[in-house]
């Protein structure tokens, strides 16, 4: 029984320390940088998708070089 209590306390301590460190390591600047990077990546993907759509509308399928 004491082994079970020891394991539960050990797991609880590990979870608390991990949660505390994760909260401490992420700053508002990190969150803002992550949002900026995601928006830039989504914008590039949208531009690429639009350019590929234009190629298809003009009938210039890049996969058919026959």
PDB file of N, CA, C, O and CB in Angstrom:
ATOM      1  N   UNK A   1       0.825  -1.190   0.000  1.00  0.00           N
ATOM      2  CA  UNK A   1       0.000   0.000   0.000  1.00  0.00           C
ATOM      3  C   UNK A   1       0.874   1.261   0.000  1.00  0.00           C
ATOM      4  O   UNK A   1       0.560   2.230  -0.691  1.00  0.00           O
ATOM      5  CB  UNK A   1      -0.942  -0.006   1.213  1.00  0.00           C
ATOM      6  N   UNK A   2       1.955   1.253   0.760  1.00  0.00           N
ATOM      7  CA  UNK A   2       2.813   2.431   0.823  1.00  0.00           C
ATOM      8  C   UNK A   2       3.534   2.661  -0.511  1.00  0.00           C
ATOM      9  O   UNK A   2       3.860   3.795  -0.860  1.00  0.00           O
ATOM     10  CB  UNK A   2       3.834   2.283   1.959  1.00  0.00           C
ATOM     11  N   UNK A   3       3.776   1.579  -1.245  1.00  0.00           N
ATOM     12  CA  UNK A   3       4.401   1.718  -2.558  1.00  0.00           C
ATOM     13  C   UNK A   3       3.468   2.450  -3.522  1.00  0.00           C
ATOM     14  O   UNK A   3       3.914   3.280  -4.314  1.00  0.00           O
ATOM     15  CB  UNK A   3       4.779   0.337  -3.125  1.00  0.00           C
ATOM     16  N   UNK A   4       2.187   2.144  -3.452  1.00  0.00           N
ATOM     17  CA  UNK A   4       1.197   2.814  -4.307  1.00  0.00           C
ATOM     18  C   UNK A   4       1.138   4.301  -3.975  1.00  0.00           C
ATOM     19  O   UNK A   4       1.102   5.134  -4.881  1.00  0.00           O
ATOM     20  CB  UNK A   4      -0.204   2.169  -4.138  1.00  0.00           C
ATOM     21  N   UNK A   5       1.127   4.640  -2.710  1.00  0.00           N
ATOM     22  CA  UNK A   5       1.102   6.043  -2.283  1.00  0.00           C
ATOM     23  C   UNK A   5       2.357   6.753  -2.765  1.00  0.00           C
ATOM     24  O   UNK A   5       2.280   7.881  -3.253  1.00  0.00           O
ATOM     25  CB  UNK A   5       0.980   6.150  -0.743  1.00  0.00           C
ATOM     26  N   UNK A   6       3.508   6.111  -2.635  1.00  0.00           N
ATOM     27  CA  UNK A   6       4.764   6.701  -3.082  1.00  0.00           C
ATOM     28  C   UNK A   6       4.738   6.962  -4.588  1.00  0.00           C
ATOM     29  O   UNK A   6       5.162   8.028  -5.033  1.00  0.00           O
ATOM     30  CB  UNK A   6       5.943   5.784  -2.721  1.00  0.00           C
ATOM     31  N   UNK A   7       4.249   6.010  -5.375  1.00  0.00           N
ATOM     32  CA  UNK A   7       4.182   6.177  -6.834  1.00  0.00           C
ATOM     33  C   UNK A   7       3.229   7.305  -7.196  1.00  0.00           C
ATOM     34  O   UNK A   7       3.537   8.110  -8.074  1.00  0.00           O
ATOM     35  CB  UNK A   7       3.734   4.865  -7.515  1.00  0.00           C
ATOM     36  N   UNK A   8       2.086   7.379  -6.541  1.00  0.00           N
ATOM     37  CA  UNK A   8       1.115   8.451  -6.817  1.00  0.00           C
ATOM     38  C   UNK A   8       1.726   9.812  -6.493  1.00  0.00           C
ATOM     39  O   UNK A   8       1.581  10.755  -7.271  1.00  0.00           O
ATOM     40  CB  UNK A   8      -0.188   8.240  -5.999  1.00  0.00           C
ATOM     41  N   UNK A   9       2.399   9.921  -5.366  1.00  0.00           N
ATOM     42  CA  UNK A   9       3.044  11.187  -5.004  1.00  0.00           C
ATOM     43  C   UNK A   9       4.157  11.553  -5.977  1.00  0.00           C
ATOM     44  O   UNK A   9       4.336  12.726  -6.307  1.00  0.00           O
ATOM     45  CB  UNK A   9       3.603  11.109  -3.589  1.00  0.00           C
ATOM     46  N   UNK A  10       4.892  10.571  -6.427  1.00  0.00           N
ATOM     47  CA  UNK A  10       5.960  10.814  -7.384  1.00  0.00           C
ATOM     48  C   UNK A  10       5.395  11.321  -8.716  1.00  0.00           C
ATOM     49  O   UNK A  10       5.927  12.263  -9.302  1.00  0.00           O
ATOM     50  CB  UNK A  10       6.778   9.536  -7.603  1.00  0.00           C
ATOM     51  N   UNK A  11       4.336  10.699  -9.178  1.00  0.00           N
ATOM     52  CA  UNK A  11       3.700  11.141 -10.434  1.00  0.00           C
ATOM     53  C   UNK A  11       3.122  12.539 -10.269  1.00  0.00           C
ATOM     54  O   UNK A  11       3.262  13.373 -11.164  1.00  0.00           O
ATOM     55  CB  UNK A  11       2.585  10.152 -10.868  1.00  0.00           C
ATOM     56  N   UNK A  12       2.474  12.808  -9.138  1.00  0.00           N
ATOM     57  CA  UNK A  12       1.908  14.133  -8.891  1.00  0.00           C
ATOM     58  C   UNK A  12       2.998  15.200  -8.874  1.00  0.00           C
ATOM     59  O   UNK A  12       2.815  16.281  -9.433  1.00  0.00           O
ATOM     60  CB  UNK A  12       1.137  14.145  -7.567  1.00  0.00           C
ATOM     61  N   UNK A  13       4.115  14.906  -8.243  1.00  0.00           N
ATOM     62  CA  UNK A  13       5.222  15.872  -8.205  1.00  0.00           C
ATOM     63  C   UNK A  13       5.764  16.131  -9.607  1.00  0.00           C
ATOM     64  O   UNK A  13       6.055  17.273  -9.962  1.00  0.00           O
ATOM     65  CB  UNK A  13       6.352  15.365  -7.288  1.00  0.00           C
ATOM     66  N   UNK A  14       5.898  15.083 -10.394  1.00  0.00           N
ATOM     67  CA  UNK A  14       6.385  15.248 -11.761  1.00  0.00           C
ATOM     68  C   UNK A  14       5.432  16.117 -12.587  1.00  0.00           C
ATOM     69  O   UNK A  14       5.875  16.993 -13.330  1.00  0.00           O
ATOM     70  CB  UNK A  14       6.563  13.879 -12.429  1.00  0.00           C
ATOM     71  N   UNK A  15       4.143  15.877 -12.458  1.00  0.00           N
ATOM     72  CA  UNK A  15       3.155  16.654 -13.213  1.00  0.00           C
ATOM     73  C   UNK A  15       3.176  18.118 -12.786  1.00  0.00           C
ATOM     74  O   UNK A  15       3.123  19.009 -13.634  1.00  0.00           O
ATOM     75  CB  UNK A  15       1.745  16.067 -13.020  1.00  0.00           C
ATOM     76  N   UNK A  16       3.251  18.371 -11.509  1.00  0.00           N
ATOM     77  CA  UNK A  16       3.260  19.756 -11.013  1.00  0.00           C
ATOM     78  C   UNK A  16       4.501  20.501 -11.493  1.00  0.00           C
ATOM     79  O   UNK A  16       4.402  21.647 -11.933  1.00  0.00           O
ATOM     80  CB  UNK A  16       3.198  19.778  -9.474  1.00  0.00           C
ATOM     81  N   UNK A  17       5.649  19.874 -11.415  1.00  0.00           N
ATOM     82  CA  UNK A  17       6.891  20.519 -11.861  1.00  0.00           C
ATOM     83  C   UNK A  17       6.857  20.761 -13.372  1.00  0.00           C
ATOM     84  O   UNK A  17       7.268  21.827 -13.831  1.00  0.00           O
ATOM     85  CB  UNK A  17       8.120  19.651 -11.485  1.00  0.00           C
ATOM     86  N   UNK A  18       6.379  19.800 -14.142  1.00  0.00           N
ATOM     87  CA  UNK A  18       6.300  19.975 -15.595  1.00  0.00           C
ATOM     88  C   UNK A  18       5.346  21.101 -15.945  1.00  0.00           C
ATOM     89  O   UNK A  18       5.650  21.912 -16.821  1.00  0.00           O
ATOM     90  CB  UNK A  18       5.853  18.673 -16.276  1.00  0.00           C
ATOM     91  N   UNK A  19       4.204  21.172 -15.285  1.00  0.00           N
ATOM     92  CA  UNK A  19       3.217  22.223 -15.553  1.00  0.00           C
ATOM     93  C   UNK A  19       3.802  23.584 -15.203  1.00  0.00           C
ATOM     94  O   UNK A  19       3.639  24.541 -15.960  1.00  0.00           O
ATOM     95  CB  UNK A  19       1.913  21.975 -14.754  1.00  0.00           C
ATOM     96  N   UNK A  20       4.486  23.680 -14.056  1.00  0.00           N
ATOM     97  CA  UNK A  20       5.079  24.941 -13.630  1.00  0.00           C
ATOM     98  C   UNK A  20       6.154  25.407 -14.618  1.00  0.00           C
ATOM     99  O   UNK A  20       6.204  26.585 -14.969  1.00  0.00           O
ATOM    100  CB  UNK A  20       5.676  24.797 -12.225  1.00  0.00           C
ATOM    101  N   UNK A  21       7.001  24.495 -15.061  1.00  0.00           N
ATOM    102  CA  UNK A  21       8.066  24.863 -15.989  1.00  0.00           C
ATOM    103  C   UNK A  21       7.507  25.276 -17.335  1.00  0.00           C
ATOM    104  O   UNK A  21       8.006  26.222 -17.945  1.00  0.00           O
ATOM    105  CB  UNK A  21       9.037  23.712 -16.166  1.00  0.00           C
ATOM    106  N   UNK A  22       6.489  24.593 -17.806  1.00  0.00           N
ATOM    107  CA  UNK A  22       5.896  24.960 -19.094  1.00  0.00           C
ATOM    108  C   UNK A  22       5.278  26.340 -19.019  1.00  0.00           C
ATOM    109  O   UNK A  22       5.393  27.126 -19.959  1.00  0.00           O
ATOM    110  CB  UNK A  22       4.841  23.933 -19.521  1.00  0.00           C
ATOM    111  N   UNK A  23       4.622  26.640 -17.905  1.00  0.00           N
ATOM    112  CA  UNK A  23       4.013  27.956 -17.727  1.00  0.00           C
ATOM    113  C   UNK A  23       5.090  29.037 -17.644  1.00  0.00           C
ATOM    114  O   UNK A  23       4.910  30.138 -18.163  1.00  0.00           O
ATOM    115  CB  UNK A  23       3.134  27.978 -16.461  1.00  0.00           C
ATOM    116  N   UNK A  24       6.202  28.720 -16.993  1.00  0.00           N
ATOM    117  CA  UNK A  24       7.281  29.696 -16.829  1.00  0.00           C
ATOM    118  C   UNK A  24       8.025  29.940 -18.139  1.00  0.00           C
ATOM    119  O   UNK A  24       8.450  31.064 -18.406  1.00  0.00           O
ATOM    120  CB  UNK A  24       8.259  29.223 -15.759  1.00  0.00           C
ATOM    121  N   UNK A  25       8.184  28.917 -18.946  1.00  0.00           N
ATOM    122  CA  UNK A  25       8.970  29.053 -20.171  1.00  0.00           C
ATOM    123  C   UNK A  25       8.242  29.788 -21.288  1.00  0.00           C
ATOM    124  O   UNK A  25       8.889  30.367 -22.162  1.00  0.00           O
ATOM    125  CB  UNK A  25       9.372  27.702 -20.657  1.00  0.00           C
ATOM    126  N   UNK A  26       6.919  29.780 -21.280  1.00  0.00           N
ATOM    127  CA  UNK A  26       6.196  30.449 -22.360  1.00  0.00           C
ATOM    128  C   UNK A  26       5.875  31.878 -21.947  1.00  0.00           C
ATOM    129  O   UNK A  26       5.167  32.116 -20.969  1.00  0.00           O
ATOM    130  CB  UNK A  26       4.897  29.681 -22.721  1.00  0.00           C
ATOM    131  N   UNK A  27       6.403  32.812 -22.703  1.00  0.00           N
ATOM    132  CA  UNK A  27       6.181  34.223 -22.415  1.00  0.00           C
ATOM    133  C   UNK A  27       5.195  34.789 -23.433  1.00  0.00           C
ATOM    134  O   UNK A  27       4.938  34.162 -24.461  1.00  0.00           O
ATOM    135  CB  UNK A  27       7.519  35.015 -22.438  1.00  0.00           C
ATOM    136  N   UNK A  28       4.646  35.957 -23.159  1.00  0.00           N
ATOM    137  CA  UNK A  28       3.739  36.579 -24.141  1.00  0.00           C
ATOM    138  C   UNK A  28       4.414  36.824 -25.495  1.00  0.00           C
ATOM    139  O   UNK A  28       3.768  36.764 -26.540  1.00  0.00           O
ATOM    140  CB  UNK A  28       3.209  37.903 -23.593  1.00  0.00           C
ATOM    141  N   UNK A  29       5.727  37.100 -25.460  1.00  0.00           N
ATOM    142  CA  UNK A  29       6.432  37.310 -26.725  1.00  0.00           C
ATOM    143  C   UNK A  29       6.488  36.022 -27.536  1.00  0.00           C
ATOM    144  O   UNK A  29       6.373  36.050 -28.761  1.00  0.00           O
ATOM    145  CB  UNK A  29       7.851  37.834 -26.469  1.00  0.00           C
ATOM    146  N   UNK A  30       6.665  34.891 -26.852  1.00  0.00           N
ATOM    147  CA  UNK A  30       6.673  33.608 -27.546  1.00  0.00           C
ATOM    148  C   UNK A  30       5.327  33.337 -28.206  1.00  0.00           C
ATOM    149  O   UNK A  30       5.266  32.873 -29.345  1.00  0.00           O
ATOM    150  CB  UNK A  30       7.021  32.477 -26.576  1.00  0.00           C
ATOM    151  N   UNK A  31       4.258  33.630 -27.487  1.00  0.00           N
ATOM    152  CA  UNK A  31       2.921  33.414 -28.037  1.00  0.00           C
ATOM    153  C   UNK A  31       2.682  34.318 -29.249  1.00  0.00           C
ATOM    154  O   UNK A  31       2.114  33.879 -30.249  1.00  0.00           O
ATOM    155  CB  UNK A  31       1.849  33.671 -26.959  1.00  0.00           C
ATOM    156  N   UNK A  32       3.107  35.557 -29.162  1.00  0.00           N
ATOM    157  CA  UNK A  32       2.933  36.488 -30.275  1.00  0.00           C
ATOM    158  C   UNK A  32       3.757  36.033 -31.480  1.00  0.00           C
ATOM    159  O   UNK A  32       3.287  36.101 -32.616  1.00  0.00           O
ATOM    160  CB  UNK A  32       3.337  37.919 -29.856  1.00  0.00           C
ATOM    161  N   UNK A  33       4.970  35.575 -31.236  1.00  0.00           N
ATOM    162  CA  UNK A  33       5.819  35.101 -32.331  1.00  0.00           C
ATOM    163  C   UNK A  33       5.216  33.862 -32.978  1.00  0.00           C
ATOM    164  O   UNK A  33       5.267  33.715 -34.200  1.00  0.00           O
ATOM    165  CB  UNK A  33       7.240  34.797 -31.825  1.00  0.00           C
ATOM    166  N   UNK A  34       4.655  32.985 -32.186  1.00  0.00           N
ATOM    167  CA  UNK A  34       4.022  31.782 -32.735  1.00  0.00           C
ATOM    168  C   UNK A  34       2.810  32.153 -33.579  1.00  0.00           C
ATOM    169  O   UNK A  34       2.600  31.571 -34.643  1.00  0.00           O
ATOM    170  CB  UNK A  34       3.606  30.820 -31.604  1.00  0.00           C
ATOM    171  N   UNK A  35       2.014  33.110 -33.123  1.00  0.00           N
ATOM    172  CA  UNK A  35       0.849  33.561 -33.909  1.00  0.00           C
ATOM    173  C   UNK A  35       1.290  34.212 -35.216  1.00  0.00           C
ATOM    174  O   UNK A  35       0.691  33.971 -36.264  1.00  0.00           O
ATOM    175  CB  UNK A  35      -0.006  34.554 -33.091  1.00  0.00           C
ATOM    176  N   UNK A  36       2.337  35.037 -35.156  1.00  0.00           N
ATOM    177  CA  UNK A  36       2.849  35.679 -36.371  1.00  0.00           C
ATOM    178  C   UNK A  36       3.367  34.643 -37.364  1.00  0.00           C
ATOM    179  O   UNK A  36       3.108  34.748 -38.563  1.00  0.00           O
ATOM    180  CB  UNK A  36       3.966  36.674 -36.022  1.00  0.00           C
ATOM    181  N   UNK A  37       4.088  33.654 -36.876  1.00  0.00           N
ATOM    182  CA  UNK A  37       4.617  32.613 -37.758  1.00  0.00           C
ATOM    183  C   UNK A  37       3.483  31.810 -38.388  1.00  0.00           C
ATOM    184  O   UNK A  37       3.542  31.474 -39.570  1.00  0.00           O
ATOM    185  CB  UNK A  37       5.561  31.678 -36.983  1.00  0.00           C
ATOM    186  N   UNK A  38       2.457  31.504 -37.609  1.00  0.00           N
ATOM    187  CA  UNK A  38       1.319  30.753 -38.143  1.00  0.00           C
ATOM    188  C   UNK A  38       0.580  31.559 -39.194  1.00  0.00           C
ATOM    189  O   UNK A  38       0.196  31.016 -40.230  1.00  0.00           O
ATOM    190  CB  UNK A  38       0.361  30.357 -37.019  1.00  0.00           C
ATOM    191  N   UNK A  39       0.375  32.846 -38.947  1.00  0.00           N
ATOM    192  CA  UNK A  39      -0.346  33.664 -39.921  1.00  0.00           C
ATOM    193  C   UNK A  39       0.466  33.816 -41.208  1.00  0.00           C
ATOM    194  O   UNK A  39      -0.101  33.796 -42.301  1.00  0.00           O
ATOM    195  CB  UNK A  39      -0.668  35.048 -39.327  1.00  0.00           C
ATOM    196  N   UNK A  40       1.786  33.967 -41.089  1.00  0.00           N
ATOM    197  CA  UNK A  40       2.638  34.056 -42.275  1.00  0.00           C
ATOM    198  C   UNK A  40       2.587  32.754 -43.073  1.00  0.00           C
ATOM    199  O   UNK A  40       2.494  32.777 -44.300  1.00  0.00           O
ATOM    200  CB  UNK A  40       4.088  34.379 -41.873  1.00  0.00           C
ATOM    201  N   UNK A  41       2.648  31.636 -42.381  1.00  0.00           N
ATOM    202  CA  UNK A  41       2.596  30.338 -43.049  1.00  0.00           C
ATOM    203  C   UNK A  41       1.254  30.147 -43.750  1.00  0.00           C
ATOM    204  O   UNK A  41       1.210  29.645 -44.873  1.00  0.00           O
ATOM    205  CB  UNK A  41       2.836  29.204 -42.041  1.00  0.00           C
ATOM    206  N   UNK A  42       0.162  30.543 -43.100  1.00  0.00           N
ATOM    207  CA  UNK A  42      -1.156  30.413 -43.716  1.00  0.00           C
ATOM    208  C   UNK A  42      -1.294  31.341 -44.920  1.00  0.00           C
ATOM    209  O   UNK A  42      -1.926  30.977 -45.912  1.00  0.00           O
ATOM    210  CB  UNK A  42      -2.254  30.712 -42.693  1.00  0.00           C
ATOM    211  N   UNK A  43      -0.706  32.541 -44.842  1.00  0.00           N
ATOM    212  CA  UNK A  43      -0.778  33.470 -45.968  1.00  0.00           C
ATOM    213  C   UNK A  43      -0.027  32.910 -47.174  1.00  0.00           C
ATOM    214  O   UNK A  43      -0.525  32.967 -48.299  1.00  0.00           O
ATOM    215  CB  UNK A  43      -0.204  34.842 -45.573  1.00  0.00           C
ATOM    216  N   UNK A  44       1.174  32.368 -46.941  1.00  0.00           N
ATOM    217  CA  UNK A  44       1.935  31.764 -48.043  1.00  0.00           C
ATOM    218  C   UNK A  44       1.190  30.583 -48.649  1.00  0.00           C
ATOM    219  O   UNK A  44       1.187  30.400 -49.866  1.00  0.00           O
ATOM    220  CB  UNK A  44       3.314  31.312 -47.554  1.00  0.00           C
ATOM    221  N   UNK A  45       0.558  29.783 -47.794  1.00  0.00           N
ATOM    222  CA  UNK A  45      -0.202  28.633 -48.298  1.00  0.00           C
ATOM    223  C   UNK A  45      -1.386  29.111 -49.142  1.00  0.00           C
ATOM    224  O   UNK A  45      -1.687  28.518 -50.178  1.00  0.00           O
ATOM    225  CB  UNK A  45      -0.698  27.749 -47.122  1.00  0.00           C
ATOM    226  N   UNK A  46      -2.051  30.168 -48.707  1.00  0.00           N
ATOM    227  CA  UNK A  46      -3.181  30.701 -49.470  1.00  0.00           C
ATOM    228  C   UNK A  46      -2.716  31.266 -50.809  1.00  0.00           C
ATOM    229  O   UNK A  46      -3.375  31.071 -51.830  1.00  0.00           O
ATOM    230  CB  UNK A  46      -3.910  31.788 -48.663  1.00  0.00           C
ATOM    231  N   UNK A  47      -1.582  31.964 -50.803  1.00  0.00           N
ATOM    232  CA  UNK A  47      -1.051  32.508 -52.057  1.00  0.00           C
ATOM    233  C   UNK A  47      -0.666  31.384 -53.014  1.00  0.00           C
ATOM    234  O   UNK A  47      -0.933  31.466 -54.212  1.00  0.00           O
ATOM    235  CB  UNK A  47       0.168  33.410 -51.783  1.00  0.00           C
ATOM    236  N   UNK A  48      -0.041  30.337 -52.484  1.00  0.00           N
ATOM    237  CA  UNK A  48       0.358  29.198 -53.307  1.00  0.00           C
ATOM    238  C   UNK A  48      -0.870  28.493 -53.872  1.00  0.00           C
ATOM    239  O   UNK A  48      -0.888  28.085 -55.033  1.00  0.00           O
ATOM    240  CB  UNK A  48       1.212  28.212 -52.491  1.00  0.00           C
ATOM    241  N   UNK A  49      -1.893  28.356 -53.038  1.00  0.00           N
ATOM    242  CA  UNK A  49      -3.128  27.718 -53.488  1.00  0.00           C
ATOM    243  C   UNK A  49      -3.788  28.555 -54.584  1.00  0.00           C
ATOM    244  O   UNK A  49      -4.296  28.012 -55.565  1.00  0.00           O
ATOM    245  CB  UNK A  49      -4.099  27.519 -52.303  1.00  0.00           C
ATOM    246  N   UNK A  50      -3.779  29.859 -54.415  1.00  0.00           N
ATOM    247  CA  UNK A  50      -4.353  30.742 -55.428  1.00  0.00           C
ATOM    248  C   UNK A  50      -3.591  30.675 -56.737  1.00  0.00           C
ATOM    249  O   UNK A  50      -4.199  30.665 -57.807  1.00  0.00           O
ATOM    250  CB  UNK A  50      -4.378  32.167 -54.926  1.00  0.00           C
ATOM    251  N   UNK A  51      -2.278  30.629 -56.669  1.00  0.00           N
ATOM    252  CA  UNK A  51      -1.459  30.543 -57.886  1.00  0.00           C
ATOM    253  C   UNK A  51      -1.705  29.216 -58.598  1.00  0.00           C
ATOM    254  O   UNK A  51      -1.772  29.181 -59.827  1.00  0.00           O
ATOM    255  CB  UNK A  51       0.044  30.698 -57.546  1.00  0.00           C
ATOM    256  N   UNK A  52      -1.839  28.137 -57.855  1.00  0.00           N
ATOM    257  CA  UNK A  52      -2.125  26.850 -58.477  1.00  0.00           C
ATOM    258  C   UNK A  52      -3.508  26.850 -59.110  1.00  0.00           C
ATOM    259  O   UNK A  52      -3.718  26.234 -60.155  1.00  0.00           O
ATOM    260  CB  UNK A  52      -2.015  25.724 -57.451  1.00  0.00           C
ATOM    261  N   UNK A  53      -4.459  27.546 -58.471  1.00  0.00           N
ATOM    262  CA  UNK A  53      -5.802  27.650 -59.039  1.00  0.00           C
ATOM    263  C   UNK A  53      -5.796  28.405 -60.354  1.00  0.00           C
ATOM    264  O   UNK A  53      -6.517  28.047 -61.285  1.00  0.00           O
ATOM    265  CB  UNK A  53      -6.739  28.333 -58.059  1.00  0.00           C
ATOM    266  N   UNK A  54      -4.979  29.454 -60.434  1.00  0.00           N
ATOM    267  CA  UNK A  54      -4.867  30.216 -61.680  1.00  0.00           C
ATOM    268  C   UNK A  54      -4.315  29.345 -62.796  1.00  0.00           C
ATOM    269  O   UNK A  54      -4.787  29.422 -63.931  1.00  0.00           O
ATOM    270  CB  UNK A  54      -3.972  31.448 -61.482  1.00  0.00           C
ATOM    271  N   UNK A  55      -3.335  28.526 -62.494  1.00  0.00           N
ATOM    272  CA  UNK A  55      -2.745  27.637 -63.504  1.00  0.00           C
ATOM    273  C   UNK A  55      -3.813  26.678 -64.021  1.00  0.00           C
ATOM    274  O   UNK A  55      -3.906  26.440 -65.225  1.00  0.00           O
ATOM    275  CB  UNK A  55      -1.536  26.845 -62.916  1.00  0.00           C
ATOM    276  N   UNK A  56      -4.609  26.133 -63.121  1.00  0.00           N
ATOM    277  CA  UNK A  56      -5.662  25.203 -63.542  1.00  0.00           C
ATOM    278  C   UNK A  56      -6.713  25.921 -64.378  1.00  0.00           C
ATOM    279  O   UNK A  56      -7.199  25.358 -65.359  1.00  0.00           O
ATOM    280  CB  UNK A  56      -6.321  24.541 -62.320  1.00  0.00           C
ATOM    281  N   UNK A  57      -7.078  27.153 -64.015  1.00  0.00           N
ATOM    282  CA  UNK A  57      -8.106  27.885 -64.770  1.00  0.00           C
ATOM    283  C   UNK A  57      -7.643  28.213 -66.182  1.00  0.00           C
ATOM    284  O   UNK A  57      -8.455  28.274 -67.105  1.00  0.00           O
ATOM    285  CB  UNK A  57      -8.483  29.173 -64.043  1.00  0.00           C
ATOM    286  N   UNK A  58      -6.346  28.424 -66.354  1.00  0.00           N
ATOM    287  CA  UNK A  58      -5.816  28.721 -67.685  1.00  0.00           C
ATOM    288  C   UNK A  58      -5.584  27.457 -68.512  1.00  0.00           C
ATOM    289  O   UNK A  58      -5.221  27.536 -69.686  1.00  0.00           O
ATOM    290  CB  UNK A  58      -4.516  29.499 -67.562  1.00  0.00           C
ATOM    291  N   UNK A  59      -5.791  26.303 -67.903  1.00  0.00           N
ATOM    292  CA  UNK A  59      -5.604  25.065 -68.640  1.00  0.00           C
ATOM    293  C   UNK A  59      -4.165  24.628 -68.736  1.00  0.00           C
ATOM    294  O   UNK A  59      -3.816  23.813 -69.589  1.00  0.00           O
ATOM    295  CB  UNK A  59      -6.158  25.205 -69.999  1.00  0.00           C
ATOM    296  N   UNK A  60      -3.334  25.155 -67.880  1.00  0.00           N
ATOM    297  CA  UNK A  60      -1.902  24.812 -67.893  1.00  0.00           C
ATOM    298  C   UNK A  60      -1.617  23.903 -66.717  1.00  0.00           C
ATOM    299  O   UNK A  60      -0.973  24.310 -65.750  1.00  0.00           O
ATOM    300  CB  UNK A  60      -0.999  26.094 -67.835  1.00  0.00           C
ATOM    301  N   UNK A  61      -2.087  22.699 -66.796  1.00  0.00           N
ATOM    302  CA  UNK A  61      -1.881  21.730 -65.718  1.00  0.00           C
ATOM    303  C   UNK A  61      -0.403  21.393 -65.640  1.00  0.00           C
ATOM    304  O   UNK A  61       0.144  20.828 -66.587  1.00  0.00           O
ATOM    305  CB  UNK A  61      -2.732  20.443 -65.943  1.00  0.00           C
ATOM    306  N   UNK A  62       0.262  21.724 -64.533  1.00  0.00           N
ATOM    307  CA  UNK A  62       1.703  21.468 -64.456  1.00  0.00           C
ATOM    308  C   UNK A  62       2.058  19.980 -64.468  1.00  0.00           C
ATOM    309  O   UNK A  62       3.216  19.632 -64.701  1.00  0.00           O
ATOM    310  CB  UNK A  62       2.260  22.101 -63.210  1.00  0.00           C
ATOM    311  N   UNK A  63       1.105  19.113 -64.227  1.00  0.00           N
ATOM    312  CA  UNK A  63       1.391  17.689 -64.228  1.00  0.00           C
ATOM    313  C   UNK A  63       1.328  17.072 -65.600  1.00  0.00           C
ATOM    314  O   UNK A  63       1.828  15.963 -65.788  1.00  0.00           O
ATOM    315  CB  UNK A  63       0.448  16.984 -63.332  1.00  0.00           C
ATOM    316  N   UNK A  64       0.735  17.742 -66.570  1.00  0.00           N
ATOM    317  CA  UNK A  64       0.605  17.162 -67.911  1.00  0.00           C
ATOM    318  C   UNK A  64       1.529  17.890 -68.879  1.00  0.00           C
ATOM    319  O   UNK A  64       1.199  18.976 -69.356  1.00  0.00           O
ATOM    320  CB  UNK A  64      -0.865  17.235 -68.406  1.00  0.00           C
ATOM    321  N   UNK A  65       2.657  17.313 -69.163  1.00  0.00           N
ATOM    322  CA  UNK A  65       3.634  17.920 -70.073  1.00  0.00           C
ATOM    323  C   UNK A  65       3.611  17.228 -71.431  1.00  0.00           C
ATOM    324  O   UNK A  65       4.632  17.180 -72.117  1.00  0.00           O
ATOM    325  CB  UNK A  65       5.048  17.854 -69.470  1.00  0.00           C
ATOM    326  N   UNK A  66       2.490  16.705 -71.814  1.00  0.00           N
ATOM    327  CA  UNK A  66       2.400  15.954 -73.076  1.00  0.00           C
ATOM    328  C   UNK A  66       2.061  16.879 -74.216  1.00  0.00           C
ATOM    329  O   UNK A  66       1.942  16.434 -75.357  1.00  0.00           O
ATOM    330  CB  UNK A  66       1.352  14.837 -72.980  1.00  0.00           C
TER     331      UNK A  66
END
